[in-house]
């Protein structure tokens, strides 16, 4: 009997390894282990891991976004067109919408990048900026706490002031209608105070999920009011040749200042994204953000174009002031706009609520629901009291908004994008840097001319 030597006996580990036999030789197939970073990136999906008690659908988020962007600022579009002309106004409105939408897009895109890097599932605007700076270049890390504080306080002051201004707008519209039909003078401060209970009840809506129907109602009221306004604008409309197609570019900065503040809604972007069931659908070519801003831009162009054709340089700061006061449809516009602003109050208030609750919730673990609703009541009461004390608060909030919306809405997202992708580069020929230079130019223009306009309003009011 012949014994053939077949080599040493197989080791225990070798019996479990797959073999690949080629050319009479055997090789063991061994897959290299993935690094911890690769494993984390593959395993962690922030959108699947997000735990949200009452998530909103894409449609509900779109409704909120439309309401946030279709504020009372749209009523100033005709006078804005007077600074750019008919064709110039259309082109400038589209350009402004692209810039504002792009900055919101950049903020959300950077947030999604930071979710993966930090294994977080949701962040506020201030957190995105802080985390981006902390994980960015060395020169920006010391700025992280300062930027977070600036964003937090800036957003809170701006939106808290906006809530007070909305209270004044609602009371003023109702006051005008009541005085017209009763013939008696009503104290504006008393009218503002009467809104306290309805506003508190609106603020008690627990979350954005249940606030979506309110935003839908607000959109219906606003569309109805704008529909009646459009009827007045197309009635007895003069020929287009009576209005200039373009005006001097030296007056365009005033146009941009008005439209940016009317269209800007950077404060609600991250709260809306954080509450979404499918946050990845917020951005993208056909995402919620682009859908909403496309519709908003179309309405802004229509109202600005038709309003300027109808009234020309006589267009006032709010187009409703050009409507005949004695006619019932014009009175209906005031009521509808007032109701729309009332329903919008809840969405604007949610930004303040979100910021304040994040700041105190860790200190009240025993009865969080009671504390939350107490805080809501206190904040609404404070905003109404501010409106009662200073009914002419609008120009002052406009001045604060000029600083906050231009810096927070345009300049800060650009800073976040730069530090987020610092190590990855800025594209061919550094096109991202050049693009950001243009956006910064818009931000500075909005800051300077928005502040100038608000200061002029304050001077007219008191001097």
C-alpha positions in Angstrom: 0.0 0.0 0.0 1.4 3.4 -1.0 0.9 6.3 1.3 0.8 9.7 -0.5 1.8 12.7 1.5 -0.8 15.4 1.2 0.8 18.1 3.4 0.2 19.0 7.0 -3.3 18.5 8.4 -5.7 21.4 8.1 -5.7 23.9 10.9 -9.0 24.5 12.7 -9.4 28.0 11.3 -8.7 26.9 7.7 -11.7 24.5 7.7 -14.0 27.5 8.0 -12.3 29.7 5.3 -13.7 29.5 1.7 -11.1 28.4 -0.9 -10.5 29.6 -4.5 -8.6 26.9 -6.5 -6.8 28.1 -9.6 -4.0 26.5 -11.5 -3.7 23.7 -9.0 -3.2 26.0 -6.1 -5.6 26.9 -3.4 -6.0 30.5 -2.1 -8.2 31.5 0.9 -10.7 34.2 0.3 -10.4 36.7 3.1 -12.4 40.0 3.1 -10.6 42.8 4.8 -12.4 44.2 7.8 -14.0 47.6 7.3 -12.7 50.5 9.3 -14.8 51.9 12.1 -15.6 55.0 10.0 -16.8 53.0 7.1 -18.9 50.8 9.3 -20.4 53.8 11.0 -21.3 55.5 7.7 -22.9 52.3 6.3 -24.8 51.4 9.5 -26.0 54.8 10.6 -29.0 56.4 8.8 -30.1 59.5 10.6 -33.4 59.6 8.8 -34.4 56.0 9.9 -33.0 56.6 13.4 -34.9 59.8 14.0 -37.6 59.5 16.7 -40.3 62.0 16.2 -43.6 61.6 18.2 -45.8 63.5 15.7 -43.9 63.6 12.3 -45.3 65.7 9.5 -45.8 64.6 6.0 -44.3 66.3 2.9 -47.7 67.9 2.2 -48.0 69.3 5.7 -44.5 70.6 5.6 -45.2 72.3 2.3 -48.2 73.9 3.7 -46.2 75.3 6.6 -43.5 76.6 4.2 -46.0 78.3 2.0 -47.5 80.1 5.0 -44.1 81.1 6.4 -43.1 82.7 3.1 -46.5 84.2 2.2 -46.5 86.7 4.9 -47.7 90.3 5.0 -44.5 91.3 3.2 -46.1 90.2 -0.1 -48.4 93.2 0.1 -45.4 95.5 -0.5 -44.5 93.9 -3.8 -46.1 96.6 -6.0 -44.0 99.3 -4.4 -40.9 97.1 -4.7 -41.5 96.8 -8.5 -41.4 100.6 -8.7 -37.7 100.3 -7.8 -37.0 97.9 -10.7 -39.6 98.3 -13.4 -41.9 95.7 -14.9 -39.3 93.4 -16.6 -36.6 94.3 -14.1 -38.9 93.4 -11.2 -39.7 90.0 -12.6 -36.0 89.2 -13.2 -35.0 90.6 -9.8 -37.7 88.7 -8.0 -36.6 85.4 -9.6 -33.0 86.2 -8.7 -33.9 87.0 -5.1 -35.9 83.8 -4.8 -33.0 81.8 -6.1 -30.6 83.3 -3.5 -33.0 82.9 -0.6 -33.9 79.3 -1.6 -30.3 78.4 -2.2 -29.3 79.6 1.3 -32.0 77.5 2.9 -31.0 74.6 0.7 -27.3 75.0 1.8 -28.3 75.0 5.5 -30.4 71.8 5.3 -27.7 70.0 3.1 -25.0 70.9 5.6 -27.2 69.7 8.4 -27.7 66.3 6.7 -23.9 66.1 6.3 -23.4 66.8 10.0 -26.0 64.2 11.0 -23.8 61.5 9.5 -20.6 62.9 10.9 -21.9 63.3 14.5 -24.5 60.5 14.5 -27.3 62.9 15.4 -30.7 62.7 13.9 -31.9 66.3 14.2 -30.4 69.8 14.9 -31.5 73.3 15.2 -30.1 76.1 13.1 -27.8 77.2 15.9 -26.6 73.6 16.5 -25.8 73.1 12.8 -23.6 76.2 12.8 -21.9 75.2 16.1 -21.2 71.6 15.0 -20.0 72.7 11.6 -17.5 75.1 13.1 -16.4 72.6 15.8 -15.6 70.0 13.1 -14.2 72.5 10.6 -10.9 74.3 10.2 -8.9 75.3 13.2 -9.6 79.0 12.8 -13.4 78.5 13.1 -13.5 76.3 16.2 -13.2 79.1 18.7 -16.1 80.9 17.0 -18.6 78.0 17.5 -20.1 79.0 20.9 -20.3 82.7 19.8 -22.1 81.9 16.5 -24.5 79.6 18.2 -25.5 82.3 20.7 -25.8 84.9 18.0 -28.2 82.7 16.0 -30.2 81.7 19.0 -30.8 85.1 20.3 -31.1 86.7 16.9 -33.9 84.3 15.8 -35.7 84.6 19.2 -35.7 88.4 19.2 -36.7 88.6 15.5 -39.6 86.1 15.7 -40.8 87.3 19.1 -40.9 90.8 17.7 -42.7 89.5 14.6 -45.3 88.0 16.8 -45.9 91.4 18.4 -46.1 93.1 15.0 -48.6 90.4 13.8 -50.7 91.3 16.8 -50.8 94.9 15.8 -51.6 94.0 12.2 -54.5 91.9 13.2 -55.9 94.5 15.6 -55.4 97.3 13.1 -57.4 95.6 10.3 -60.3 94.6 12.6 -60.3 98.1 14.1 -60.6 99.8 10.7 -63.5 97.5 9.7 -65.4 98.0 13.0 -64.9 101.7 12.9 -66.1 102.0 9.3 -69.4 100.2 10.1 -70.0 101.5 13.6 -68.7 105.0 13.2 -67.1 104.9 16.7 -63.5 105.2 17.5 -61.9 102.2 19.1 -58.7 102.4 21.0 -56.0 100.3 19.2 -54.4 99.2 22.5 -57.8 97.8 23.7 -58.2 95.9 20.4 -54.8 94.4 20.8 -55.5 93.4 24.4 -58.7 91.6 23.3 -56.6 89.3 21.2 -54.8 87.8 24.2 -57.1 84.9 24.8 -57.5 83.8 21.1 -53.7 84.0 20.7 -53.0 81.9 23.8 -55.5 79.3 22.6 -53.7 79.2 19.2 -50.3 78.8 21.0 -51.6 75.8 22.9 -51.7 73.7 19.7 -49.1 71.1 20.7 -46.9 70.6 17.6 -46.5 71.3 13.9 -48.5 68.1 13.1 -51.7 69.6 14.5 -50.7 73.1 13.4 -50.8 72.1 9.7 -54.6 72.5 9.4 -54.3 76.0 10.8 -51.6 76.9 8.3 -53.9 75.5 5.6 -56.7 77.7 6.7 -54.3 80.7 6.8 -53.3 79.9 3.2 -57.0 79.8 2.2 -57.7 83.2 3.9 -54.6 84.7 2.3 -55.5 83.3 -1.2 -59.0 84.6 -0.9 -57.8 88.1 0.2 -55.2 88.1 -2.6 -57.9 86.9 -5.1 -60.1 89.9 -4.3 -57.1 92.2 -4.5 -56.2 90.8 -7.9 -59.8 91.6 -9.0 -59.2 95.3 -8.1 -55.8 95.3 -9.8 -57.1 94.0 -13.2 -60.1 96.3 -13.2 -59.5 99.4 -15.3 -55.8 98.5 -15.7 -53.9 101.0 -17.8 -51.7 99.8 -20.7 -48.3 98.4 -20.0 -46.6 101.1 -22.0 -47.4 103.6 -19.3 -45.0 101.9 -16.9 -41.2 101.6 -17.4 -39.8 98.1 -18.2 -36.6 98.9 -16.4 -35.4 101.7 -14.0 -31.9 102.7 -12.9 -30.0 99.9 -11.2 -29.1 102.4 -8.5 -32.6 101.9 -7.1 -32.5 98.1 -7.3 -30.9 97.7 -3.8 -34.1 99.0 -2.3 -36.0 96.4 -4.3 -33.8 93.6 -2.9 -34.2 94.9 0.6 -38.0 94.7 0.5 -38.3 91.3 -1.3 -35.6 89.5 0.8 -37.4 90.4 4.0 -40.7 89.6 2.6 -39.6 86.2 1.2 -37.1 85.1 3.8 -38.1 82.3 6.2 -34.8 80.9 7.4 -36.0 80.6 11.0 -38.6 78.0 10.2 -36.5 75.8 7.9 -34.8 73.6 10.5 -37.9 73.3 12.8 -39.8 72.1 9.7 -37.1 69.7 8.7 -36.7 68.3 12.2 -40.4 67.4 12.3 -40.6 65.7 8.9 -41.3 62.0 8.5 -39.0 62.0 5.4 -36.5 64.8 6.0 -34.5 63.8 2.9 -37.4 65.0 0.8 -37.0 68.5 2.0 -34.2 69.2 -0.4 -33.6 68.0 -4.0 -34.7 69.2 -7.4 -38.3 68.5 -6.7 -38.1 68.6 -3.0 -40.5 70.4 -0.6 -38.3 73.5 -0.4 -38.1 74.0 -4.2 -41.8 73.3 -4.7 -42.8 75.8 -2.0 -40.5 78.6 -3.1 -41.4 78.2 -6.8 -45.1 78.7 -5.9 -44.3 81.6 -3.6 -42.2 83.3 -6.3 -44.9 83.1 -8.9 -47.5 84.7 -6.5 -45.0 87.5 -5.6 -44.3 88.2 -9.3 -48.0 88.4 -10.1 -49.0 90.7 -7.3 -46.0 93.0 -7.8 -46.4 93.1 -11.6 -50.2 93.7 -11.6 -50.1 96.1 -8.6 -47.4 98.3 -10.3 -49.2 98.3 -13.6 -52.5 99.4 -11.8 -51.1 102.0 -9.5 -47.6 102.8 -10.7 -45.6 105.0 -8.3 -48.8 105.7 -6.3 -48.6 102.1 -4.9 -48.3 102.3 -1.1 -46.3 100.2 1.4 -49.3 97.7 1.6 -51.3 97.4 -1.6 -54.5 97.0 0.5 -54.2 100.7 1.4 -54.8 101.5 -2.3 -58.1 99.7 -2.3 -61.3 101.8 -1.9 -62.1 101.8 1.8 -65.9 102.3 1.3 -66.4 99.1 -0.8 -67.4 95.8 0.9 -64.9 93.7 -1.1 -62.1 95.9 0.1 -63.3 95.5 3.7 -63.4 91.8 3.1 -59.8 91.9 2.1 -58.8 93.5 5.4 -60.8 90.8 7.4 -59.3 87.9 5.4 -55.7 89.3 5.7 -56.3 89.7 9.5 -57.5 86.1 9.8 -54.6 84.8 7.7 -52.1 86.7 9.9 -53.8 85.3 13.1 -53.5 81.8 11.8 -49.9 82.5 10.8 -49.1 83.7 14.4 -48.9 80.0 15.5 -46.1 79.1 13.0 -44.1 82.3 13.8 -44.5 81.6 17.5 -43.3 78.0 17.1 -39.8 79.3 16.4 -39.7 81.2 19.7 -41.2 78.2 21.5 -38.7 75.8 20.0 -35.7 78.0 21.1 -37.1 78.7 24.6 -38.1 75.1 25.3 -34.7 73.7 24.3 -33.1 76.2 26.7 -35.1 75.1 29.8 -36.5 71.6 29.3 -33.6 69.9 31.0 -34.3 71.8 34.2 -38.0 70.7 34.4 -38.0 66.9 34.1 -40.9 66.2 36.5 -43.8 68.0 34.9 -42.6 68.9 31.4 -46.1 69.3 29.9 -47.3 71.7 32.5 -44.1 73.8 32.2 -44.3 73.8 28.4 -47.8 75.2 28.3 -47.0 77.7 31.1 -44.1 78.9 29.0 -46.3 79.2 25.9 -48.8 81.3 27.9 -46.1 83.6 29.3 -44.5 84.1 25.9 -47.7 85.0 24.2 -48.7 87.3 27.0 -45.4 89.1 26.8 -45.7 89.6 23.0 -49.2 91.0 23.4 -48.1 93.3 26.3 -45.2 94.6 24.1 -47.7 95.4 21.3 -50.0 97.2 23.8 -47.1 99.2 25.1 -45.7 100.1 21.7 -48.3 99.7 18.9 -45.8 101.4 16.5 -43.3 98.7 17.0 -43.2 97.7 13.3 -40.3 99.9 12.2 -38.2 98.9 15.1 -38.7 95.2 14.4 -38.0 96.0 10.7 -34.6 97.4 11.8 -33.9 94.3 13.9 -35.0 92.1 11.0 -32.7 93.9 8.6 -29.8 92.8 10.7 -31.1 89.3 11.6 -32.5 88.2 8.2 -29.6 89.5 6.2 -27.0 88.0 8.5 -28.8 84.8 9.6 -30.6 84.2 6.3 -27.9 84.8 3.8 -24.4 85.2 5.4 -24.5 82.5 8.1 -25.5 79.6 5.8 -22.6 80.6 3.5 -20.2 80.4 6.5 -21.6 77.0 7.4 -21.1 75.7 3.9 -17.5 76.8 3.8 -16.5 75.2 7.1 -18.5 72.0 6.4 -16.7 71.3 3.1 -13.4 72.9 4.0 -11.4 69.7 3.7 -13.2 68.5 0.6 -12.5 71.5 -1.5 -14.8 74.0 -3.3 -15.1 72.5 -6.7 -13.5 73.2 -10.1 -12.0 76.7 -10.2 -13.3 77.2 -6.6 -16.8 77.9 -8.0 -18.4 77.5 -4.6 -16.3 80.4 -3.3 -17.2 82.7 -6.2 -20.9 81.8 -5.8 -20.7 82.6 -2.1 -19.1 86.0 -2.9 -22.3 86.9 -4.9 -24.5 85.7 -2.1 -22.5 87.8 0.4 -23.1 90.8 -1.8 -26.8 90.3 -1.6 -26.5 89.9 2.2 -24.7 93.2 2.5 -27.1 95.0 0.2 -30.1 93.7 2.3 -28.3 94.7 5.5 -27.5 98.3 4.5 -30.6 99.2 2.6 -33.0 97.3 4.9 -31.5 99.2 7.8 -31.7 102.5 6.0 -35.4 102.0 5.1 -36.3 101.0 8.7 -34.4 104.0 10.1 -36.3 106.3 7.7 -39.6 104.8 8.9 -38.7 105.4 12.5 -37.7 109.0 11.8 -41.0 109.7 10.0 -42.9 108.2 12.9 -41.3 110.3 15.6 -40.0 113.4 13.9 
